[in-house]
Amino acid sequence: MFRRHVLAVLTLAVVWPPPSAEAQHQHEHTPPAVAASPAPTSAASPAAAPAPTLFESDMSRMAGMTPRDPMAEMEMPSWSLMTMGIVRLQYNRQGGPSGDEVVESSNWAMGMAQRDLAGGRVTVMLMNSLEPATFHHGGTPELFQTGEALEGQPLVDRQHPHDFFMNLSVTYRRPVGRGALWLQLAPVGEPALGPVAFMHRASAGENPTAPLGHHWQDSSHITNNVITVGGGRGRVGVEASVFHGREPDEHRWNIDGGAPDSVSGRVKLLIGRGWSAQVSHGFVKDAEQLVEGDLRRTTASLHYGAEGDRPWALTFLWGRNAEDHGTSDSLLAEAAWQATARDHLYARAEWVEKDLELLATKHLHDDDDAHGGASEDEATVPVKAFTAGYVRSFDLWRSVNVGLGADITLYGVDPALHEAYGSWPVSTHVFARLRWGRPHGASAHAGH
């Protein structure tokens, strides 16, 4: 175990930006005419400060898997390197009889290398997390959260740690006429199913908590053996994926593997004026470890400011799971506002249909076990939650930014769950946050 932790620390050290990395990237890709032209100055009318923008880390957009390429004007005759990541040290208190109280760290780090190749561009991406070591046994406490398993039991009221390998992929994008085609091969990656994962969205990048509807909406962002093909033109992009459908197991330091046995498709739309949308559907074979059966997931989402290029970002999201033991839905609305370069506010509201018996007893149904599925539709109960938070931050050095934040979550608890959760549980986070890096193509002022 010690050697695994050392390997993890060394991997994060590798993707930490060297002192000159960002300066070198800016020097290589700054057009000479711009570099040689002094900025106009005027003592009488100084230039207005740019509007604050939001941090986002959409990996598919950075790899060029979108109708419009954010790096279309950047020539890359040699390898161009970029790193980004986030580390939080947080006090997490989940209230009520099912709650817990811990000090922990949520984190991820990503390294990306890109260069022009054969009339297109190739992107190599590696993303890691140390959460298997920095979360307590079973994951981070989170009331009403469900999904995945540990030691033969379902995880309830805990969000599992992310795997050490969150992404390992190679993407090739090639312009074709007025559009583009792309292909991604990923031993670990995200298929064309669901919106951008919560921690990479501009509307949730500062929120330390996974949505309660995560396993209805965007949990496939860590999936094994993914092959995605896609194309786009103008405002529309279409993608299809094949992948191994089983959710990650409890062994978080390795790559699970598995033959592709599942499929998905997604349509992306750039509406204009900052608005975008996606609709996706996937067939996921034998998705869960503890309950046999296949999953059919459908999602639709509407976004504002998803590229982080403005002070506001909004996400409205619906996700549905159709399984052998029933169909359940989830709704999410979340927002982020970069009020100033240092002041950030975020909020999230959720409504999710969850298994009543699982939440009440913390165990699977009596007629479910690791060798069989549910015999009839499970009884569900609506879970409602509202989170509001604030982060105060400042730039430390180059693209390194530090911040202090806190949030509070209130719940709407069904009377059937009062014994397990209380009638009015309250949860809070207080955290210090370190963040570095900006996506290629982002403005110089993005990510405050």
TAMOFEN-V574254 format. One line per field, one symbol per residue. psi: psi as a letter, one per 40 degrees, with the letter a starting at -180 (. if undefined). burial: + if it has 24 or more other C-alpha atoms within 12 Angstrom, else -. A space follows every 50 residues. Layout:
psi: ???
burial: ???
This chain:
psi: ddddddddddddddehhideddddddddehhddddehihiihddgihihi iiiihifhddddeefidhhefdehhgdihhiiiiiihhhihhhhiideai hihahiiiihihhiiihfeahhhhhhhiiedddeiiheahhhheiihaih feiihhfihiiiidhdhhihhhhhhhbeaiiihhhhdhahighiahidee ideedehehiidedeecfeeegiighhhiiiihbehihiiiiihdhiiae geeahdaiiheiiiiihihhdifeiiiihiiihhhfdidehiiihhhhih ihihfdefeidihihhhhhhhhideihiiiiihiiihgdidehhiiihhi hhhihdddddeeiiideiaeeiaieihihihhhhihhhiihhiihdhbeh hiihiiiihiihhideedddeiegihiiihihhhiiiiiheiieeie.
burial: -------++--+--+++---++--++--+--------------------- -++++++++++++++++++-++-+++---+++++++++++++++++-+++ ++++++++++++++++---++++++++++++++++--+++++++++++++ --+++++++++++++++++++++++---++++++++++++++++++++++ +++++++++++++++++++++++++++++++++-++++++++++++++++ +++++++--+++++++++++----++++++++++++++++++++++++++ ++++++++++++++++++++++++++++++++++++++-+++++++++++ ++++++-+++-++++--+----++---+-+++++++++++++++---+++ ++++++++++++++--+--+++-++++++++++++++++++++-++++
